[in-house]
Amino acid sequence: MSKKDYYDVLGVSKSASKDELKKAYRKLAMKYHPDRNPDDSQAAEKFKELSEAYEILSDDQKRQTYDNFGHEGVNSSFSSSQGAADAFSDIFGDIFSDIFGGSSGGRASSRGADLSYNLEVSLEEAVFGKSLNIEIPSKERCNGLWNRCSYCGGAGVIRQQQGFFSMQQTCPHCRGEGEIHDKNCSKCNGSGFLSNNKKLSVKIPAGVDDGDRIRLSGEGELGRGGNRGDLYISINVKEHSIFERDGRHLYCEVPLDFVDAALGGSIEVPTLVGKAKIKIPSGTQSHKIFRLNGKGIKPLRGGSVGDILVRVIVEVPVNLNTQQKNLLNKFKENMSHENNSPLMSSWLNSAKAFFKNL
């Protein structure tokens, strides 16, 4: 019996595009698939005919041979029921991939693992940003001799047809590579991979904070037929000698001479871009906080620039000589707790009341 024209089998014209072929085959294959038509030998034969036609016409080289020489030119191109399974699996690969999270045909591939790297930066580098060079361990595929895996035929997968579905698993011999490296390779000692160090330039964006992560796409481990994984840079901001950071604000403590605290004046305090002056009112007490607006950090994700909060610590003089002690004693004689030391006066009154009630 002569075979039916492949274009007629799929119900398309001889000028049909690949998309038109795919659409026609999808519709008819779903209709005549044996699992949907149990005990129907005609449907099974029709499905085989459809798969044969699609496999030939979807391949540019086979299609050209068929157009030139007809069925005789492609008789050896399609053989056994495996061809039908392959064609059906390929055309519905996108569906099965969505359902099962894997590919229905072709070599197995897996994305490389992600890597992590802890990068220590200074506060200034975190605030203003900077490009830094790092060096990470890396594996590259050895360019020595690779032989086609005889177990899976180079596909990287072992496929089984189970009713309506074409199931597959990664080849246990080549682990999805489709190739097996020469065990006697002197370059990699048969492992298939070469270990080395890779240098990378990491751009630290201005405003990053301790614990933030920077993702470098494609700089992770080598995949098996798939893309490389990613490299995640974890930022570790070193302790600063002067400032402590809290989000967009900076804090620091500055010693204040007790005379300046009493009489008032101005002092210079540090910022990340230089010095700034703070006016000290007379009678300033220890631990009073002064705010320098807009001298802090511009947040990485937007927002207003933070402030610097300066806590003054009034320093009591030590190692006094005789003359200094005499001057302070004269000063003390002229002191009035009520007028000059309101905190002391309040505390003394509370203490007297407390002891009186004992």
Secondary structure, DSSP 4 states (H G I P E B T S, - for coil): -PPPPHHHHHT--TT--HHHHHHHHHHHHHHH-GGGSTT-HHHHHHHHHHHHHHHHHTSHHHHHHHHHHGGGGGTTT--HHHHHHHHHHHHTHHHHHHHHSS-SSSS--BPPPPEEEEEEE-HHHHHH-EEEEEEEEEEEE--S-EEE-TTTTTSSEEEEEETTEEEEEE-TTTTTSSEEE-TT-TTTTTSSEEEEEEEEEEEE-TT--TT-EEEETT-SPPPBBS----EEEEEEEPPPSS-EEETTEEEEEEEEEHHHHHH-EEEEEEETTEEEEEEE-TTPPTT-EEEETT-S---TTS-----EEEEEEEEPP-S--HHHHHHHHHHHHT--HHHH-HHHHHHHHHHHHHHHT-
